[in-house]
């Protein structure tokens, strides 16, 4: 326990609160913040736009690609550096050569940003967009069978989340990828809640596109993320946003073609000091243990929270069995959104930070591998106090 407390000292945000919002934004370690500051200072001191800084930037971009690729067990040439999950989803969804009458399939648990992209593609190109009901498979049912039932011969793209952001359900991506491949449909995965939580092997999994961010479970800086594009899918995906980082040029600076790797989907100038920051964040997690060890501890913490919440009167956890992710969503009382917001504000006043989810209407605390049982106990006691006050 002493070792864990010492490890947690690296995260200043954990010193004065019980933090359960990793699915929204993870707290940055001090060394990550220092790395970003030092990188910015180096650029300014050396000279922005100098050749020395240019060489440094190229090295940092390359190092970040390697760090991300190592997390995914893929080649670094499959990695595109982006700003966040939504940018990655935009690249994949808009880059397909859509035709009127094509079909796109989403689950009913996708983030509003992804749903909005699909709706605009439908509007512009006459693509039919439908959803399949995965929310009902949280405790019973087979999500793969549901997706199979809703696939069509003309389904060009299937969009699902690896970990559903509202219920915490983990989907069997290898089975879904096999199903999509058999149907000749591309598979895009929203990885907002999986990168930094689950052990990943995208090469074995078979997904075509995997969009993620560094500021949630990786506890890195907001504003930098990435997109994995399987090599076989690369030639089927046209660049969505285009800039000088996307293209190769001749001796006169004229574009001659796309970069042969993931860089073809990048655009132009970015907040480069964030790159070594995210690389440092990845390294800190690796210091604690392997991805498998971290995920195992997340599940142990999630089960402890789930069992404690399940024992509170009027509290109903969405899952009827121990969670398979760090998201432990629950409902209380009338489960109305305003009631949930009041509960979250009350818990925040008590030092426990959670969030509200609108559909299904619930409260979603998240536990990481370094979450303490004492933090969980205080959160549960806060919920219990809310229930007690409501009955007075």
Secondary structure as UniProt FT lines:
FT   HELIX           2..8
FT   TURN            9..10
FT   HELIX           12..14
FT   STRAND          18..19
FT   TURN            22..24
FT   HELIX           30..46
FT   TURN            48..49
FT   HELIX           51..72
FT   HELIX           76..78
FT   STRAND          79..82
FT   HELIX           85..94
FT   TURN            100..101
FT   STRAND          103..107
FT   TURN            108..109
FT   HELIX           112..125
FT   STRAND          128..132
FT   HELIX           135..137
FT   TURN            138..139
FT   HELIX           143..150
FT   TURN            153..154
FT   STRAND          155..161
FT   TURN            165..167
FT   HELIX           173..182
FT   TURN            183..184
FT   STRAND          186..190
FT   TURN            192..197
FT   HELIX           202..205
FT   STRAND          209..213
FT   TURN            217..218
FT   TURN            222..223
FT   STRAND          225..229
FT   HELIX           231..234
FT   TURN            235..236
FT   TURN            244..246
FT   STRAND          247..249
FT   TURN            251..252
FT   STRAND          255..258
FT   HELIX           262..265
FT   HELIX           273..288
FT   HELIX           291..310
FT   TURN            313..314
FT   STRAND          315..317
FT   STRAND          327..332
FT   TURN            333..334
FT   HELIX           337..349
FT   TURN            350..351
FT   STRAND          352..353
FT   STRAND          356..357
FT   TURN            358..361
FT   STRAND          362..366
FT   TURN            369..370
FT   HELIX           373..391
//
